């Protein structure tokens, strides 16, 4: 599937949901994709990308931004506190703030550096042990804690369990966001983005449907 086809499907899903076309932003997930594939998508005019790892992004995006200065890169993978400074230098938004120690580190660095990327709180809607994210019942308290640290909280993010109906998790995330006065919803991937858009997603992460299968190193 091409970038254009995905964009057309986005527009169709937005119209069907009674939303303005363009109200959901497509994050092209460029992790472990060869540089030439990423460059091709940049050359087509797309400007919003997602990376999972700070180290990989650091090896890729500074040179891309020399050519495409208006490109925006979001961190959509877990962040270790010792990589927070580098992440704040590289990314325009961090979608995976999920614990007090990380929130405090980002807040301290923001004071030091004089700027802070947009922040999304990751909620573990399925309460899966292997997944990062704050538990749904603890989300309100953690959001309040982040706000007390003066972090620029733009919204919430979730990755639903693979074996459950994603819509239930998207709806839960929407409810938590609404009661906390948040409008950003980072949810939905290649297989379920129409449902995510129908339930209010503002940022949708699509990788292999745009770039083709990921090129993992053996």
C-alpha positions as a printed NumPy array, in Angstrom:
array([[  0.   ,   0.   ,   0.   ],
       [  1.292,   3.466,  -0.847],
       [  1.405,   6.61 ,   1.266],
       [ -1.28 ,   8.109,  -0.963],
       [ -3.562,   5.107,  -0.433],
       [ -3.164,   5.388,   3.347],
       [ -3.904,   9.122,   3.183],
       [ -7.048,   8.4  ,   1.164],
       [ -8.178,   5.795,   3.699],
       [ -7.534,   8.314,   6.493],
       [ -9.668,  10.939,   4.76 ],
       [-12.472,   8.412,   4.171],
       [-12.404,   7.301,   7.851],
       [-12.473,  10.941,   9.011],
       [-15.457,  11.754,   6.776],
       [-17.337,   8.646,   7.931],
       [-16.722,   9.675,  11.558],
       [-18.043,  13.175,  10.832],
       [-14.6  ,  14.662,  11.407],
       [-12.696,  17.274,   9.448],
       [-10.259,  15.784,   6.95 ],
       [ -6.759,  16.224,   8.375],
       [ -7.9  ,  16.144,  12.018],
       [ -6.017,  12.856,  12.522],
       [ -2.275,  13.064,  11.937],
       [ -0.507,  10.174,  10.25 ],
       [  2.736,   9.204,  11.986],
       [  4.832,   7.235,   9.489],
       [  6.678,   4.727,  11.678],
       [ 10.165,   4.654,  10.212],
       [ 11.889,   2.439,  12.792],
       [ 14.263,  -0.161,  11.292],
       [ 13.443,   1.036,   7.782],
       [ 16.298,   1.571,   5.322],
       [ 17.193,   5.227,   4.821],
       [ 16.208,   5.139,   1.149],
       [ 12.626,   4.148,   2.033],
       [ 12.366,   6.949,   4.598],
       [ 13.873,   9.423,   2.131],
       [ 11.321,   8.379,  -0.493],
       [  8.414,   9.113,   1.866],
       [  9.967,  12.469,   2.812],
       [ 10.332,  13.246,  -0.9  ],
       [  6.601,  12.529,  -1.368],
       [  5.943,  15.4  ,   1.03 ],
       [  5.166,  13.564,   4.266],
       [  6.649,  15.278,   7.312],
       [  5.585,  13.41 ,  10.492],
       [  7.496,  10.297,  11.53 ],
       [  7.768,   7.981,  14.522],
       [ 10.8  ,   6.199,  15.931],
       [ 11.026,   3.575,  18.684],
       [ 14.61 ,   3.982,  19.788],
       [ 16.615,   7.075,  20.624],
       [ 19.868,   5.599,  19.331],
       [ 18.431,   4.654,  15.947],
       [ 16.788,   8.065,  15.535],
       [ 20.056,   9.801,  16.411],
       [ 21.798,   7.978,  13.577],
       [ 19.127,   8.891,  11.05 ],
       [ 17.248,  12.119,  11.655],
       [ 19.888,  14.858,  12.024],
       [ 20.974,  14.281,   8.415],
       [ 17.382,  14.016,   7.145],
       [ 16.523,  17.289,   8.874],
       [ 19.381,  19.02 ,   7.073],
       [ 17.505,  18.322,   3.835],
       [ 13.933,  18.419,   5.196],
       [ 14.07 ,  21.017,   7.955],
       [ 10.292,  20.955,   8.531],
       [ 10.216,  17.211,   9.303],
       [  8.842,  16.311,  12.718],
       [  9.841,  13.157,  14.622],
       [  7.962,  11.631,  17.557],
       [  9.285,   9.03 ,  19.994],
       [  6.755,   6.2  ,  20.174],
       [  8.889,   3.599,  21.952],
       [  9.867,   3.268,  25.621],
       [ 12.284,   5.842,  27.017],
       [ 14.962,   5.162,  29.627],
       [ 15.699,   8.074,  31.913],
       [ 19.395,   8.035,  30.955],
       [ 18.387,   8.698,  27.322],
       [ 15.954,  11.506,  28.196],
       [ 18.307,  14.4  ,  27.379],
       [ 19.164,  12.979,  23.969],
       [ 15.467,  12.289,  23.313],
       [ 14.551,  15.872,  24.159],
       [ 17.146,  17.128,  21.689],
       [ 15.921,  14.827,  18.906],
       [ 12.143,  14.584,  19.182],
       [  9.261,  17.008,  18.804],
       [  7.005,  14.819,  20.972],
       [  7.396,  11.894,  23.38 ],
       [  4.392,   9.54 ,  23.415],
       [  5.609,   7.181,  26.134],
       [  5.834,   9.041,  29.449],
       [  4.661,   6.38 ,  31.875],
       [  6.264,   6.761,  35.311],
       [  7.069,   9.471,  37.865],
       [ 10.857,   9.084,  37.594],
       [ 10.769,   9.753,  33.839],
       [  8.335,  12.667,  34.226],
       [ 10.563,  14.287,  36.856],
       [ 13.67 ,  13.788,  34.703],
       [ 12.016,  15.408,  31.678],
       [ 10.767,  18.309,  33.82 ],
       [ 14.232,  18.901,  35.269],
       [ 15.875,  18.776,  31.835],
       [ 13.207,  21.1  ,  30.391],
       [ 14.174,  23.718,  32.995],
       [ 17.84 ,  23.219,  32.182],
       [ 17.459,  23.194,  28.374],
       [ 14.763,  25.84 ,  28.116],
       [ 12.454,  23.743,  25.967],
       [ 10.376,  20.567,  26.162],
       [  8.873,  18.311,  23.516],
       [  5.12 ,  17.716,  23.629],
       [  4.286,  14.928,  26.066],
       [  1.777,  12.089,  25.843],
       [  1.11 ,   9.831,  28.83 ],
       [  1.148,   6.141,  27.9  ],
       [ -1.745,   4.203,  29.435],
       [ -1.565,   0.399,  29.635],
       [ -5.27 ,  -0.03 ,  28.873],
       [ -5.013,  -3.823,  28.826],
       [ -2.983,  -3.899,  32.057],
       [ -0.515,  -6.256,  30.415],
       [  2.51 ,  -7.086,  32.543],
       [  4.952,  -7.006,  29.634],
       [  3.806,  -3.593,  28.408],
       [  4.809,  -0.138,  29.558],
       [  2.221,   2.393,  30.579],
       [  0.404,   3.597,  33.659],
       [ -2.612,   1.508,  34.744],
       [ -5.98 ,   3.066,  33.784],
       [ -6.986,   3.537,  37.437],
       [ -3.736,   5.41 ,  38.119],
       [ -3.853,   7.617,  35.013],
       [ -5.71 ,  10.582,  36.569],
       [ -3.214,  10.852,  39.413],
       [ -0.219,  10.567,  37.114],
       [ -1.589,  13.183,  34.697],
       [ -2.054,  15.542,  37.66 ],
       [  1.53 ,  14.833,  38.765],
       [  2.836,  15.646,  35.262],
       [  0.869,  18.879,  35.21 ],
       [  2.248,  19.839,  38.599],
       [  5.713,  19.438,  37.039],
       [  4.576,  21.861,  34.293],
       [  5.065,  19.283,  31.552],
       [  3.271,  20.123,  28.281],
       [  0.814,  17.205,  28.357],
       [ -0.909,  17.051,  24.965],
       [ -2.714,  13.768,  25.332],
       [ -2.631,  10.03 ,  25.975],
       [ -1.278,   7.023,  24.101],
       [ -2.149,   3.314,  24.169],
       [ -1.278,   0.061,  22.426],
       [ -4.22 ,  -2.35 ,  22.842],
       [ -3.594,  -6.065,  23.497],
       [ -3.201,  -7.935,  20.211],
       [ -5.939, -10.463,  21.04 ],
       [ -8.639,  -8.026,  22.18 ],
       [-11.03 ,  -5.711,  20.346],
       [ -9.046,  -2.519,  19.923],
       [-12.133,  -0.278,  19.951],
       [-12.767,  -1.009,  23.634],
       [ -9.271,   0.243,  24.481],
       [ -9.58 ,   3.296,  22.241],
       [-12.893,   4.172,  23.922],
       [-11.34 ,   3.759,  27.397],
       [ -8.417,   6.017,  26.456],
       [-10.871,   8.596,  25.136],
       [-12.806,   8.605,  28.412],
       [ -9.642,   9.098,  30.492],
       [ -8.55 ,  11.939,  28.188],
       [-11.951,  13.64 ,  28.284],
       [-12.232,  13.71 ,  32.058],
       [ -8.721,  15.165,  32.265],
       [ -9.383,  17.841,  29.647],
       [ -6.952,  16.357,  27.119],
       [ -7.592,  16.38 ,  23.38 ],
       [ -4.636,  14.362,  22.056],
       [ -5.199,  10.641,  21.466],
       [ -2.238,   8.689,  20.081],
       [ -3.819,   5.378,  19.127],
       [ -4.336,   3.082,  16.173],
       [ -1.925,   1.276,  13.874],
       [ -1.926,  -0.276,  10.395],
       [ -4.604,  -2.862,  11.198],
       [ -7.081,  -0.757,  13.152],
       [ -6.632,   2.92 ,  12.285],
       [-10.17 ,   3.323,  10.884],
       [-11.593,   2.285,  14.265],
       [ -9.139,   4.583,  16.051],
       [-10.151,   7.546,  13.879],
       [-13.834,   6.778,  14.488],
       [-13.116,   6.99 ,  18.223],
       [-11.229,  10.289,  18.106],
       [ -7.572,   9.46 ,  17.389],
       [ -5.483,  12.557,  16.696],
       [ -2.195,  10.716,  16.05 ],
       [ -2.138,   7.329,  14.307],
       [  0.991,   5.203,  13.933],
       [  1.342,   3.398,  10.585],
       [  4.556,   1.674,   9.54 ],
       [  4.644,  -1.412,   7.323],
       [  1.544,  -0.338,   5.349],
       [  3.546,   2.682,   4.14 ],
       [  7.116,   1.394,   3.997],
       [  6.688,  -2.327,   3.428],
       [  7.892,  -4.975,   5.845],
       [ 10.538,  -3.85 ,   8.307],
       [ 14.136,  -4.612,   7.474],
       [ 15.392,  -6.136,  10.722],
       [ 19.079,  -6.855,  10.829],
       [ 19.948, -10.514,  11.305]])
